[in-house]
């Protein structure tokens, strides 16, 4: 089938069977497209507002930095005093007491191991 240039200029009407269903589908699709376009419009508005807020934030930051620099320039100059190092006095005559070794309570450890073994044995037999 060949198409002529004039076929597109003068559209031809075509009969569609079950036109009620087709119209409903076209209407639903048009509603969905309208909702998507509205969401896109809302998204663009939010993006625009965000860009404006970021620009305002940068302007405010620049202003604060300038104010801080002016404030620092107006402060009087102070001489910095370095803290003197503290002298540590070491006592040579101090007696050193030996530290007692901590002995593990082997009898308690053994008792706990035995209890653990007893519990494990009961679990296995159940």
N, C-alpha and C positions, 0 to 999 in steps of 0.2 A: 504494500500500500504506500503510495507516494503522497507526500504532503505538499501542498502548494502554499505559497506565501499568503494568499488570500484566505486560506483556511483558518489562520490564526487571527486575522483581523476581525473577521465576523465569527464569533464563537457560535458553536452549534449546541443546542439544548439536547440533553440525552435523558431518556426516561430511566428511572432507577426503580427497580422492584423493591418492595418493602421500604418505602421512602420514610415511613414513620421512624423506624429503627435507625436509619441512616441520619435523619435529622437530629435525633436525640444524641447520637454519638458525636455529630459535628458540634452541637450545642455544648456538650460536656467538654469536648476538646477546646472549644473557644473559652469556656469558663476557666479551665486549667491554665491556658495560655495567659489569660488576663491576670490570674493570681500570680503566676510566675513573673509577669512584667511588673506587678505591684511590688513583689518582693525584691526584684532587681532595683526598682526605684528607691525603696526603703534602704537597701544596702548602699546605694550610691550616696544617699543623704547622710547615712551614718559615717561613711568613709570621708565625706567632705567635712563633717563636723569634727571627726577625729583629726584630720589634717589641720584644721583651724586651731584646735586645742593644743596640738603639738607645737605649732608655730607660736602660740601665745606663751606656752611653757618655756620655749627657748628664749623668747624675748624677756620674760621675767627672770630667767636664769642669768642672762646677760646683764640685766639691770642689777641683780643682787651681787654679781661679781664686781661690777663697777662700784657699787656702794661699799662693798667690803674693802676694796683697794683704797677708796677715799678714806675710810675709817682707819685703816692701818697707817696711812700717811699722816693723819692727824694725831696719832698717838705719840707721846713723848718717847725719845730714845732713852733706853735704860742700859746701864752697864750690866753685863751678865757676870754674876759671881759664881765661880765654880765651887762646889762644896768641897771642903777640906776632907781628905781621906781620914777615916777613923783609924786610930792605932789599936791594934789588937795586942793585949797583954797576955803573954803565955806564962803560966805558972809551972816552974820546973820541979817543984817539990811535991807535987800532987801525987798521991798514991793511986795506983791503978789496981782496982779490984778484979780478980779473975771472974769471968762469967761462968756460971754453972751451966753445964750441958743439960738440955732438956731431954729426959729419958722418955721414950714412948711407953705408954702403958700397954705393954704387950699382953697382959692378961685380959684387959678389956677388949683389945683388938681381936684376940683369939675367941673370946666369948661371942662377939658380934659376928665373926665369921661362921662360928658354929650355928648361931641362930639363922643366919642367911642360908646356910646349907640345909638346915631343917625345913625352912620355908620352901626352898626350891624342890626338895624331895617331896613335900606334901603336894605341891603344884603338879609335879610329874605324875604322881600316883592318882590324882583326881581325874 
